[in-house]
Structures are given as structure tokens and as C-alpha cells.
Amino acid sequence: MEMVFIAAALIIGLGALGAGIGFGLLGGKLLESTARQPEMANQLQTKAFIMAGLLDAVPMIGVGIAMYLIFVVAG
Amino acid sequence: MAADTPVEYIKHHLTNLTYGKLPEGYERADGSVVQEATWTFARTGQEATDMGFMAIHVDTLGWSIAMGILFLGLFRFVANRVTEGTPSGLQNLIEMTFEFVQGIVRDVFHGKNPLIAPLALTIFVWILLMNILKLIPIDYIPSIAHALGLEYFKIVPTTDPNATFGMSIGVFLLILFYSFKVKGVSGFSKELAFNPFNHWIMIPFNLLLEILALIIKPISLALRLFGNMYAGEVVFILIALLPLWIQWTLNVPWAIFHILVIPLQAFIFTVLTVVYLSAAHEDH
């Protein structure tokens, strides 16, 4: 049964790691390109939000599955 | 509610109100035996599982249809009472939504098709309304349903994969339809066979790659929306297990985060639908 907790921890941890790197890159590039071309800011923001939504989905699904594992499968 | 332990509570809140057929001689949870095959509501999660493929999730269907009617009714109501000059209140909101979706379609869609903008508006507002149901505290409506004698009730249709897959398969059929219509059977099969490597020896490899890429589209669309909403729902349910006086410390930030997530997921579903349909309209 303890293996379920380790699996859940791995899911949340690795998901957070990947999402963190991804959001860092995304936000950094957004700021960089907005500083370079301020007139593009609106377009870039819209596209960045699409990317943020795509990026957000994977760790969120991971959190959901991990919570399910911890509280229903193991609980 | 009908749950004593935390695990039962979570399982209870993640089970849909299922209407399905129980086979002859099936022993129900209260010990009674079904005399002949009957259509009925499931009283336990096990019964819902045993009803198999042909079971219907009545709550998902009902709430999604209700939200669809709300969307159509609201937009019709406003469209009938349009005033020129400075719009006020509700009309302003509807116009903003409309122009927002119009902007997406203008930016992303390059073909010519009068169906795409209404489709995008429908998808956006419908998903938004279905997702917003999640901000209603999770026990309110299930306890009303429970008082009316319904054992299970899950109000957010997008936390049920049946609803999200229903929408994404609809989009997938449209993609196929417009691919065949715009490119023709030969054009579409050529695109599948000679992309990305334009050489006859690579045809099987190309076919495998392109067909996989085609099939993954509706799956990823549906799972992204479902996954986000389901994960959010599970966390809300877990927060509801805490003592009442401490709940707001977690519930408020999570709900505020969801004010961001809810329109974002509706927006992404819409944008990706338009992007996929735009790709289906590109004739080389």
C-alpha cells in the first residue's frame, strides 16, 4: 500500500517540476519579447494564455489522479 | 449525506446519477432480487458499474441540456431587445462575449465557412456555463437532490468524460467532414500519405504518423477539459472533508484559482477547435 503514496508523490512532484520549468520559460520569453516589441504585447499575451492553458492541463490532471490514488485507492 | 467515512464521501461525490438496465436475477444492494430485466436508477456505485455500456448519466445530460437552453435563451432574449447607442448591462456582456469569439475566429481561421463562428461561440459559452456550475458549493445541489430521493447527483457535466468526449467527437466528425469536403477524398488521402516525408517508400510510416495525429486530437481535447475539471472537483471534495471553520483558508484560494481556470479551459477548447477546423480547410 505504501507504494501508492510513493507513486502519488512522484506524479505530483514530477508534474510540478515540469510545469515549473515550462512556466518559467513561457513567462520569461513573454516578458523578453514584450520588452523588445511592446506593440505586440496584446497578441503575445493571448498566445501565452493559450500556452499556459495547455501547460497547466498536464500537472492538474496529475494532481487529480494522485489525489484519487491517495484518498480512494489507498484510503 | 449518505456517507460516513471520507472514502465513502469522495466516492459518493464522484458517482453520477446513472439510469440503466439491470439484468434478470440481479441482486440489488438492499438484498432484493430483480425479477426481470428492468431500467432503473442505480442505488450504489456497484450497480452503476454493473449497468454496463448502455447506462445513461441523467445528471450530466440534464445539466448540460439545461445550460444549452440557458445559453440559447439568454442570447435570444438579448438579441430581441437590442438597443442602439450605448448598450447597458446584460447586452454589454453578450456583445463582449460575441466580439471576443469573433476576434478568435478572425485571427485563427483563414478559410471561408459561415459555420465556424457560431460553432465557436456555442462551444465557448456552453463550456463556460457548464464549468461555472463548479463554483456552486459542492454539497448544495446534491443535498437538495438527496432530499428528493436521488442517491447520487453530480452537477458539473464537464467532470464527466462522457460529456467532454461527446463534444470532442462532434468536433472530430466536423474535422473529417470538412477535410473530405474541401480537399476531396484524393487530396485528403494524399495529405495523410505524403506528409511529412514526401517519398513513396515512406507511405506506411507517414500514414501511421498522420492517422495517429488525427486521432489524438479529439482525445487530447476531451481529456484536457475533463482532467482539469475533475482534478479541481476532487480537490474541492477533499477540502469539504476538513472541519467547517478552517475550510475557507483553502476553499477561497482554490475557488479564485478556478475563476481563472474555468474561462481558460473554455477558451482553449474553442481555440483548438477553430485551429483544427482551419487546418482542415487548408488546401495545398
Interface residues (C-beta under 8 A of the other chain):
Chain A: T46 F49 I50 A52 G53 L54 D56 A57 M60 I61 V63 G64 I65 M67 Y68 F71 V72 G75
Chain B: P6 V7 I10 K11 D107 L223 R224 G227 N228 Y230 A231 G232 V234 V235 L238 V261 L264 Q265 F267 I268 V271
